[in-house]
């Protein structure tokens, strides 16, 4: 037999006070309205001993908040690499006493529409709209009907919604500096994109464009030009392998900047096929800090995607949006960039080491 839910009236009866007094104490307004400490303690003790839990629905109707956040993504929930985004958002929401409702669209526009409708029907206080990889997106119709934040995405058209993305431009700078600091001034080749800014894979990848901007900027400041660039249509090991083999047929590089760790895995294989050792013959730096980076031998130096921090930052920005005056919605949303730290491992050594 199920136990009857303890009501506010039950707590008031146990404490010997009116339901109004019990409600004021449990909502934290007792001191403000000069309810005596003795009465306050009696109510709190009665609530604790009876295991009273407030009715969230009625609290929401009274306060205009449901203490819930919607989190809609394309494939993050089932991605091992980006799952930390949800973990960061969950923990940041929990610290504020909020729950996260998570839905995944699998890239289906109709499912996306239904999920947004379901979140609005549940009157969530805000929505985080997330992408598996950093890209430009068409903002779904109706998303801005409630406070919302784009996570790992930028709007294709001007939008009042703020965005939270990794600082890919600075990441490119960090990767280039790692090679410059090791002493490289020539023989630096790019695997995945470049050398010109227009040489990036199709598909709206923000990471490719911005990493290349950062790399070119730092190398130019040092008076260094990339020796070559090799676009990979997809950032997977087989394309990194093919691009590096094509490079090695013509010349021997001194250092490689690979545009992600999967490309670097393919590059490692190509270098080994040609009898070249990392880092004794060729230094390699990459991006993402995918789990494979620590398993590769030698372990790969890479600039990490801050998935956990992205999730937490999205919640922080969303709460700013929840408390913001909505009359300013004509302004373009701010872009918040989260730092990407370098993981220094074993794949870089001074030239000729």
N, C-alpha and C positions, 0 to 999 in steps of 0.2 A: 504494500500500500504506500503510495507516495505521500510525502510529508507536505502539509499545507504551508504555503508561502507566508512568512512573517510579514505583516504589513506595518505601515507607519502608525496606524491606530493601535496595534498591539504593543509597539515600543512605548507609545505615549501612556497606555494603561499601566504597563509594568513600572514606568518611571513616575507615575502619578501626576502627569502633566497633560495639557491639552495637545491634540495633534498639531496645532499651529506652532506651539512652543517647541515640540519635538522636531518639527520640520525646520524651524529656524536654527536650532542647534546643529542638526545634521548637515545643513547647508553651509555651516561655518559663519552664520550671521548672529550667533548668540551674544558674543561680546559687543558687537556693533549696536545691538538693540538692548543692551544692559540686562541681559538675562543673567541671574546670579550664577556664580561658579558652582554652587552646590547643585542647582537644577541642571546645569550643563553636564556635570559629572554623572548625575543619575541617568540622564538620557543616553549618554555615551556608553555607560555600563550596561544599560538595558539593551541597547542595540548590539553590543558585543556579545553578551550572554545569550541573546536570542538568535544570533547569527543573521541579523537583519541585512538585507541587500536592497538598495533602492531600485525601483522600477525604472529602468533606463528609458523606456518609451515615454512614460509620463514625465520624467525629468526633461526629456528632449522637447516635449510639447510645451513645457513650462519655460524652459530656458532658450529654446530655439536652436539647440545643438544636440546632435546624436552621439558625439564623441567617437565618431568613426571617420575613417579616411578610405577612399577607394584607390586601389593601385591596379591600373590596367596596363598590360604590356603585350608585346607581340610574342616573344618566346623566352623571356627572361626566367619565368618561373620554372621551366624545365631545362634551363641551361646551367651546367655546373660552373662555367666560367663567370657568369654574371649573377649567379644566385645571391652573392653577397650584397647586391643592391637591395634586394628584398630584406635581407637580414639587417642591414643598416637602417632601412626605413622602419622596419618592425620595432627595433629597439628604441629609436628616436620617438616613435609614436607611443610606445608603451610607457616611456618615461614621463609623458604628458597625460597618461591615463586614457589614451585613445587606442582603438582597435583598427586593424587594417583589413579591409575586404580586398582579396586578390582575384583578378580575372585575367585570362590570357586569350588574345584574339587569334593567334596562329596566323596572322596576316589576312584574316577574312574580314572584309569591310562590313558585312552584315552582322557577324558576331561582335565586331567592334561596336556597332550601333546598338545592339541589344544589351551589351555589357554597360555602356554608358547610360542607357535608359534604366537598367536595373539599379545602378549606383544612384541615379537621381531619384528613383522611386523609393529607395531606402533613405533618402535625405542625408547622404553623407555630407560632412562639413567641408570636404574638399577632395580633389582628385589629383593623383600623380599619374601622368600618362608617359609610359616609359618605352624605350627602344632597346633591343639587344645590343646594337652597335650604334655608334654616333653617326647620325645622318640627318638630312633635312626631310621634313614630313609635311604633308597637308594636314593642318589642324582639323580634327573631326568637328563637324557641325554640332553645335550644342555643348561642346566641352567647356566653353567659357561661361556657361549658365551658372556655374558654381565656381568658387575659387579653385584654381587649377595651376599645375606646374608641369612643364615638359622636362622629362628626365632623359638624358643622353640623346636629345633631339633638339633641332632648331626648326622654326617654322619656315616653310617655303615662301609664304606671303607675310607681310607685316602683321603682327599679332600683339595684343596686350599681355599675353601670357609670358611669364618669365621662363627661362630655360636654365637647367643645370647640366653642364657638360664637363668632360675632362679637359684640362688645359693642354690640348694637343700641340699648340704652337710652342709653348715652353718645353714640352716633351721633346719636340724636334731639336730645339736648341740644346737641351741637356744631352741628347744622344751625340750630336755633333761635337759638343765640348768634350765629351768623354774621349773621343779620338784625338782631338787637338791637344788635350792635356797629356795624352800618352806620347805625343810628339809627332803625330801624322800631319804632313803638309802636302802630300801628293798620294796618288794611287787609291783614293777613297771612291768606292763605287756604291751606287744605290740599287738595291734589289727590291722591287715592288712598285716603284714609281720614279718619276724624274727622268733626266735632270732638270728639264724646264718645268715651270709651274703648271703648264697645261697637260703634262704627261702623267695623268692619274687614271686609275680604273674608272669605268663608267659605273653609274649606280648611286651617285649622290653621297659617297663616303666623305664625311667631314674629316675623318682621321687622315686620309691620304693627302688631302689638300693642305691641312694645317700642319701636319708633321713635316711636309716638304717645305712649307714656308719657313718654319723654324730652323730646319737644317740649312737651307740656302742662306738665311740671314746670318747665322753664326759663322758659316764657312766664308761668306763674303767679307765679313768684318775682319777675318784673319787673312784675307787675301788668297783664299783657297777656293778652287773650283772643283766640283765633283768630276771625277774622271769619266764617268758614264752613269746612265740610269737605265733601268730595265723594268718596264711596266709589267705587272702580273695581273691578268684579267680576274683572277680570284686569289685571295691570300691564303693558299693552301700549300702543303709541302711539295706536291708534285710540280707546282708552278715555280716555286723557289728553286727547286732542283733544275728545272729546264732553263730558267733565266741565268742561273750561276754557271751551268755548263756552257751556255752560249757565250758568256763572258770569258770563260777560261779557254775557249777555243782560239781566242784572239790575243789575250794578254793575261799576265799574272797580277792580280790585285794585291794591294798591301792591306786594305781594310774594307769591310763591307758594313753598310748601314742597311739592315733588313727592316722592312716596314711592319712586320709582326713576327712573333716567335715561330709560327708554323712555316712561314717563308724561310726563317733562319734554319729550321730543321732540315729543309730541303737543301739549303746552301751548304750546311755541314756535310751532307751526303755527297754533294758534287765535289767539294774540296777534297774529301777523302778519296773519291774516285780518281782524282788527279794527283794523289800522293801529297797533298798539302795539309799541314797540321794547324789547328787553332789552339792558341794564338801565336805559336812560334813562327809560322809562315804568313798567316792572315788573321788579323783581329776582326771580331764581329761584335756589333752592338745591335740591339733590337728593341721592340716595344711589346707591351701588354702584360708581361709576367704571367703568361699561361703556365699551368702546372708543368708542362713539358720543359720549360726553361731550366728548372732545377734538376731535371732528370737527364738532360743532355750532357755529354762528356766531351770537352770540359763544360762545366755549367755556364749558362749563357748570361751575360750582362744585358739587362733589359730595363726599359722605363715602364713602370707598372701602371696599369689602369686601376684607379682607386675606387673599385666598385662599392665597397662598404661605405666609404666617405661620401660617395655620390648619393647613396640612398638616404643617409642621415641629412645631408645638405638639402635634399629635395623636401624633406619634412620641415626643416627649419624655414625654408623659403615659403612653403605652403602656409605655415602658420602666420608669416608676415602678410601673405595674401588674404588670409581669413580675417585678419584684423585691420585690413586696409580699407580706405574709403573707395567704394566701387565707382564713384563718379569720375575717377581718373583713368577709366578703362580705354580712353582714346589714345593714351600714350603707348609707345612700343615697349614690350616687356624687356626687363633687364636680363642679360646673359651672365650667369654665375659660373666661373671656371674653377674647377677643383684641381689642386696641384697633383702632378704625377711624379712620384719619387723614383729615382734610379736604384736598381738592385745590382750592386757591384759584385760580380762573381769572377769567373776565370777566363773569359773569352777575349780580353784585351791585354796586350803587352806592348811595350815600346817597339818601334820599328827595328827589325833585325835582332830581336832579343834572343 
